């Protein structure tokens, strides 16, 4: 699992038929403070996350283990929206 920040949305009217009706969001990996870094990537949203949310993502074959992504051409999926992060007994991120 990776922590990521939702930074945008993707609209695709022509796509694999198994992805029709699925929301695709643009993410960037994030550190334990919720600060984005690195290259953006696209993930299938299974939870109605939104821009600005900090999320947990699964990748590769693990990304195809949710009910909505099973047997679909998916490499990354949003599987949790983070409420808060705590490391070393200190809250480093809290959803507003």
C-alpha positions as CSV (number, residue, x, y, z in Angstrom):
1,X,0.0,0.0,0.0
2,X,1.1,3.5,-0.7
3,X,0.0,6.9,0.6
4,X,-1.0,9.4,-2.1
5,X,-2.7,12.8,-2.5
6,X,-5.5,13.2,-5.0
7,X,-4.5,16.1,-7.3
8,X,-7.0,15.9,-10.1
9,X,-9.5,13.9,-12.2
10,X,-9.3,12.2,-15.6
11,X,-12.1,12.1,-18.1
12,X,-12.1,9.4,-20.8
13,X,-15.1,8.8,-23.0
14,X,-13.3,6.0,-24.9
15,X,-11.9,3.2,-22.7
16,X,-12.0,-0.5,-22.0
17,X,-15.7,-1.5,-21.5
18,X,-14.9,-3.0,-18.1
19,X,-13.9,0.5,-16.9
20,X,-17.1,2.3,-18.0
21,X,-18.7,4.1,-15.1
22,X,-15.5,4.0,-13.0
23,X,-14.0,7.3,-11.8
24,X,-10.3,7.8,-12.6
25,X,-8.3,10.1,-10.3
26,X,-4.8,11.6,-10.7
27,X,-2.6,11.0,-7.7
28,X,0.9,11.8,-6.5
29,X,2.7,9.7,-3.8
30,X,2.8,11.5,-0.4
31,X,5.0,11.4,2.6
32,X,3.8,10.9,6.2
33,X,2.9,14.6,6.5
34,X,0.6,14.3,3.4
35,X,3.0,16.3,1.2
36,X,3.0,15.1,-2.4
37,X,6.2,14.2,-4.2
38,X,7.2,12.3,-7.3
39,X,5.4,11.5,-10.6
40,X,1.6,11.6,-10.9
41,X,-0.3,8.4,-11.8
42,X,-3.9,7.4,-12.3
43,X,-5.9,5.2,-10.1
44,X,-9.5,3.8,-10.1
45,X,-11.5,5.3,-7.3
46,X,-13.7,2.8,-5.5
47,X,-14.7,5.1,-2.6
48,X,-15.7,8.5,-4.1
49,X,-12.5,10.2,-3.0
50,X,-12.0,13.8,-4.1
51,X,-9.3,16.3,-5.0
52,X,-7.2,17.1,-1.9
53,X,-7.9,13.8,-0.1
54,X,-5.1,11.7,1.2
55,X,-5.7,8.0,0.3
56,X,-4.2,4.5,0.5
57,X,-3.6,2.8,-2.8
58,X,-2.9,-0.8,-3.9
59,X,-1.0,-1.5,-7.0
60,X,-0.4,-4.4,-9.5
61,X,-2.2,-7.6,-8.9
62,X,-3.3,-6.3,-5.5
63,X,-5.1,-3.5,-7.3
64,X,-7.4,-6.0,-8.9
65,X,-8.6,-7.5,-5.6
66,X,-11.5,-5.2,-4.9
67,X,-15.0,-6.0,-5.9
68,X,-15.1,-3.1,-8.4
69,X,-11.7,-3.9,-10.0
70,X,-11.7,-7.7,-10.2
71,X,-10.7,-9.0,-13.6
72,X,-10.2,-5.4,-15.0
73,X,-7.1,-3.8,-16.6
74,X,-6.2,-1.9,-13.4
75,X,-2.8,-1.2,-12.0
76,X,-3.7,1.2,-9.1
77,X,-6.8,1.5,-7.0
78,X,-7.9,3.8,-4.2
79,X,-8.9,1.5,-1.4
80,X,-9.1,3.9,1.7
81,X,-9.5,7.6,2.4
82,X,-7.2,8.5,5.3
83,X,-8.6,10.3,8.3
84,X,-5.3,10.8,10.1
85,X,-1.7,9.6,10.2
86,X,0.2,9.1,13.4
87,X,3.9,8.2,13.7
88,X,6.0,8.1,16.9
89,X,2.9,9.1,18.9
90,X,2.5,12.3,16.9
91,X,-0.3,13.1,14.5
92,X,1.4,14.1,11.3
93,X,-1.8,14.5,9.2
94,X,-5.4,15.0,10.0
95,X,-8.2,15.4,7.5
96,X,-9.9,18.7,7.7
